Amino acid sequence: MKRVQWGKGVVFGLGLWLGAISLGWAAPLQVVATFSILADLVQQVGGEEVRVTTLVKANGDVHLFEPSPEDLRNLQQASLVVGNGLHLEGWLEKLLRAAAFRGQSLVASTGVNVRYLEEGGQRVPDPHAWNSAANAMIYVRNIMQALQANNPEQAAYYQSRGEKMLATLQELHEKSRQDIAAIPVEKRKILTNHESLGYFADAYGVRFLAPLGISSEAEANAKGVAQLIRQIRQENIRLYFLENSGDKRLLTQIGKETGAKLGGILYVESLSAADGPATTYEKMFRHNVQLMVAAMTQP
């Protein structure tokens, strides 16, 4: 019978594998994020020590989400679910019950200074807090603490990656403020799909006009649209921006009636697909700021 010869590399590799078993090697922490922006923030902090799945995928609309059987399976296997809160994912609690989820939940927006809007005669929280890089830093700290609590053995690893992400976000925040502050106040006006950039407006001094409310499910009434068209003409707003995850028809029609031109696509509720310009939170934020600054600085 032929004798099998094991090389040193094979023996060494087998030794590492057996050593990992003896030391109690643990699989990555299973995390479900409600939408792609949160998923990236979790991935940036968790690195190789997390396995992140996303409910609302890239270019998806969180307001119009419909769960799949795969979503239920992912929730059943997850140790942690990360959501935004502020009434953004109105479907989440029902979905967690349907999946018999037994892990822990994190509301990533906990601690932000919430802004409120009037919608349908009611005062409601604006859920889009991540559109300020300063708020995204709060998200990252909350995510870092949740990962550390769920996987204490990797606490130092999460801390190191979290601090690196916080430094990136601080740089984003400061540079965005400087770039926009250099633009005359009267030129800091932008027309978008719906009211999802309020936190950006507060943080960086840009004024946004939108035909819809805070949810892309909202329907703009004729009186409101007519008033918006008059305002666009009066204030000489020449550019409008579409959002990657929203319905583009209404804003395109307003652009035709006012003479405003398309300035580009903003990513405000979702990251882009892998071949797009906004595959991570950092890339998304830089893309949005660069596009808006270029529009506002046109002569």
N, C-alpha and C positions, 0 to 999 in steps of 0.2 A: 504494500500500500504506500502511495506517495505521501511523504511527510510535508505538512504545510509549514512554510517558513514565515514567521511574523517579523516584519521589519521593526526597527527601533521607533519609527514614527507612529506605527500602529499601536505598539505597546504603550508609548507615551500618551497618545490620545485616549486610549482605553483607561489609562490610569487617571487622567483628568476627569473623565466621565464618571468613573467609580468614586473618585474623590468628591465630585459635586453631589453625588447621591448621598454619600456618608455625611456631608456637611449640611444636608437638608436643603438642596437647591430648590428655589421657589420660582414658579412661573411668573411672568409679568402680571401686574395687577390689572384686572379686567374693569375697564371704565367705559361707560356710555355717555356721550355728550349729546345734548339735544340738537345742536346745529353746528355747522362746519367751523365757524369762528371760535366757538368754545372748544371744539375738538382740537384745533391747532394750539390753543393756549395750554390745554392739558398735555398735549404731545411735547410742546417746548419745555415744560417743567418736568414731565415724567420720563422723557427719553426712552431708553431701552427697557426701563422698568415698568412700563405701562403698555397695555394693548387697548387702543382707543377705537371704538366704533361710533358712528355718527347716525343719528336718526334722520335729520334733514340734511341731505347731501349738498355738495357744492352746487351753486346756482339754484338751489331750492328756495321755496318761500315758506318760512316757518309758520306763517299765518294760515297756510292752506295744507298743512301736513296731513297725510293719511298713512297710518302705520301698516306695516307688512308683517307676515308671520316671522320673517327673519328678525325684525325689530323685537318682537316678543321673545324670541330665543336669546337674543343678545342681552336683553334685560334680565332674563332668568339667570344668566350666567355671570352677570356683573356684580362686582363688590361695591361699586360707586357709580352714581348717576350725577352728572353735572348739568344743571340747568341755569338759565338766566334769572328767572323770577320776574317780578314786576308785571305779572299778568301776561307775559309774552307767550308762554306755552300753556294756553288754557286747557289743552288736551292731556297734559303730562300726568296729573294725578290719576285720571281714569285709566290711562295706559299702564301705569305702574301697578294698579290693582288688577288689571286684566292679565298682566304678566306674573302676578304673585311675587313681585320683586321683594327681596328680603335684605338687600344691602342698605347702604347709607346714601343719603341725598345731600347734595350741596347746592345752595343758591349762590351762584358766583357773584351776583351783584350786591351781596350783603355789605353794607358799609358805604355805598355811594350816596352822594347827596342827590336825592331823587327830585327830578323836575316833574311838574304836573301840567296837564293840558285839559282843555275842555273838548269833550267829544260826546255828541248826542245829548247835550244838556247836562253831562256829568263831568266831574273832575276826576281824571284818571292818570295813573303814573305813566310817564314816558319810559318804555322798556329799553330803549336803544342806548344804554349807558356806555357800552363798549366803544362808541364812536368818539370818545375822548380818550386819548392815550393815557391820561392821568387816571381815569377810571379803570382802564385796562390793567393798570398796576395793582389796583385793589382786587380785581379778578384774579390776577396771578398770585397774589399773597393768599387769597382764600383757597385757591387750587393747591398751592404748595402745602398749606396746613392740612388740607383734607387728605392729600396723598401721604403725607407723613403719618397722620393718624391711622390710616388704613394699612400702611406698610412701614412700621417704625424702623425695620432693619435697613431701609434705604433712605432714612431721613436726611442724612448728610448729602447724599446724591441729589435728592430733590431740592435741598437748600441751595446747593451750588448752582444747579441749572436755573432755579427760580431767580436767584440774585443776578445771574447773567441776563435773563429775560427782562428783569426790572431795569437794568442799566440800559438795555436797548430801548425800552419804552420811554424812559426818562429822556434819552437823546431825541427820540421821535417827537415827544411833547415839546421840548424846548425849541427844536429846529422849526417845527410847524408854527409855533407862536411867533418866532422871529421872522419867518418868511412872509406870513400873512400880515404882521404888523407893519411891514414895509410898504404895503399896498394902501392907497388912500381909502378912508372909510367909505366914501360915497361909491366906491367901485366894488366893495365887498358884498355883492348881491348875486345869488344864484337861484335858479329855478330847477326843482327836482320833482320826481314822481309823487312822493308822499312825505309826510313830516317825520322823518327818521333821523335827521341830523341836528336835532336840537341841542344835544350835549356838545357836539362839535361846535355849533354856533356859540354857545356860552363860553367854551374853553378858548376859542381862537378868534372870536370877533367877526364871524361871517353871518350875514343875514340870508335865510333861506325862505323861498316862497314855494308852496306846494298846493296842488288842487285837491289832494286827498288828506285824510286824517293820519293818525299814527299807525293804523293798520291798512295793509294793502287790500283788505276785504271791503274797506269803506267805499261808498259810491259818492262821487262828487255830484252835487246838485247843480242844475243849470244856473241858478242865481249866483252860486259861489264861483263857478267857472267864469261867468261873465264879469264878475267883480275882479277876479284874478287877471283876466285879459286886459281890463282897463288899467289895472295897477302895473302890469308889465309894460304897457305902452307909455304910461305916465313916467315911469322910472327908467325908461329906455333900457330895459334888460334885453341883451342881444344874444345871450347863450342860454341853453338849457341842458340839463344832464339827465340821462336815464339811469335807472338802477338795474343791475343785472338780474335780479330775482323778481322784479315787478312787471305789471302789465304796462306796456309802453304806448298803447294806442292813444290814450287821452292826452298825454303830454305832447306826443307827436302832432296831434291835431291843434293843440294850443300854439305850438311852434309855428305851424302853417298860418294860423290866423294873425299872429303877432309879428311874424317875420323873424322871430328868434331862431338861431341856428343850433344844431346839435353840437355840444362841446365834448361829448364823450360818454363813456359808461362808468358809473361809480359803483363800487362794491361796498354796501353799507349793512346788509343783513346776511350776506353769504360770501364765502370765498369763491374764487373762480375754479374751473376745472384745471387739470394738471397742465394743460397747454396755454393757460391764461396768465394775466399779469398779477393776479392776487391769490397765489396759492398758499400764503401764510398771512397771519395777522400783520406782521411787519410789512410785507410786500403790499398788502391791501391798503394799509394806512399811507404808505409813501406814494402809491399810485394815486389815491384820491387827492392827497394834498398837492402833488405835482400837477395834476389835471386842473384842479380849481385855481391854483396860483397862475398857471399859464393862461387860463380864461380871464381871470380878473385883472391881469396886467396887460391885456391887449389894448392898443391905443384906441 
